[in-house]
């Protein structure tokens, strides 16, 4: 079984007050296309979604969870050149991409925390079963 030390949810947007204000203005006032599907899922037009906070809080009961902007990503993840947004799991020995940018683009409803949660746990179950299979083959 995969033992995740941490799970990283990484936005395709820069953190910091000024960057978040610019992002909001571009998206909501200038009607520029949203660059981050994870932002659309975790935030409504003005506030973070309660469902998102609940999902993250529940995950924190079982894992160490970090929600980061692309300018806050640790070097070991930057070195992998993942496309954002994404969800990365960290084990003792490796980084595992749980959800990639394409998975976020494939959502039928990009503002559904419930869909993200379902997809996250489905992918995690697949990764765990494949990892068990890999161990048996060795």
N, C-alpha and C positions, 0 to 999 in steps of 0.2 A: 504494500500500500504506500502511496506517496505521502510523505510527511512534509507538509508545507510549513515553513517557518514564517513566511509572510505572503500576503497577497497585495499586489499593487494595482489600483485602478488609476489609470493615467489619462488625463485629459489632453486633447490636442489643442491646448490653449495655454498661454502663459499666466502664471499666478502673479499676485500682487495687486493692490488696489487699482492703480492706474491701468494696468493691463486688463483687468476685469471690467472697468468702466468703458475702455475702448471697445472691448468685445461686445458689451451690451449695446452700446451706441450703434456699432456696425450692424449688429443683428436686428435690433428692434426699431431703431430710428431711420437708419439708412437702407434698411431692408437688404443688406448684403447677405449672401447665403451663409448659413451657419457652417463653421469649419469643424465643429466637434459634436459628434453624435452623442457622446457620453454627457456633454453639457446639456443637450436637449433632454436626455433621460433624467438626469439628476436635478435639473432646475426648471422651474416654470419661468414665466416672463420676468418675474420680479424676485422670487425667493427659491431657496432650495426646497425640493419636494419632501414632505413628511415621510412618504413611502421610501425614499432613498435613504434618509437618515435611519429609519427603522431597519432596512435591509443591512446597512453597514453596521449598525449597533448589534444586530443579531449575529452577523459574521464575526464580530469581535469577541463573541462568547466562545468561539472555537479557534480563531486564527488571529495573528497580528495583521492588521489591515492598515494600509496607507493609501490615502486618496491624494494624488499628486498632479500638479500641472507639469507640462513638458520641461519647463525651466527649473524644476525641483527634483528631477529624476536622478537617482544615484548613478555613479559612473559605471558600475557593473552592468546596469540595464542599458545605459547609453551606448556602451560598447557593442551591444547586440544589434543596434540599428533597427529596433522595432518601429513600425509605423503606428502612430497614435490616432485615435484613442485605442487603448488595449488594456487587457487585464493580464498581469504576469504573476505567476506563482514562483516563490523561491523555496527550494529545498536546501538541504545541507550542502549539496554538490552542484546544483544546476538551477537555471532559470527555465521556466516552462510557460509558453504563451498559452494561456487558457482561452482568451478571446482576442482575436485580432481585429484590425480595422475593417476587414471585409465582413466579419460577423456583425459588427455594428451597422454597417451599411445595409445588411440583409434584413433588418427589422422591418416589419410591415408598419409598425407604429413606433416611431423613434422616441416617443415620450413615455414609454411604458416601463416602469421599474419592474413590474411583475414579469414582463417578457425577458428582461435582462436577467432577473433572478432565475427564471426557469432555464434559460440558455446557459447561464453560468454553472448551475448545478448539474445539468445534463453533460456539459463538456467536462466538468470535474470528474463525474462518474466514469466517463469514457477514458479519460486520462488515467484514472486509478486502475481500471480494469486492464488497460493496455500495459501499464507499468507492471502489474502483477504477472501478466503473460510474459513480458520481457524477462522478468526474474526467473520464471519457470524454465524458459528456453536456455538460460545461461548455464 
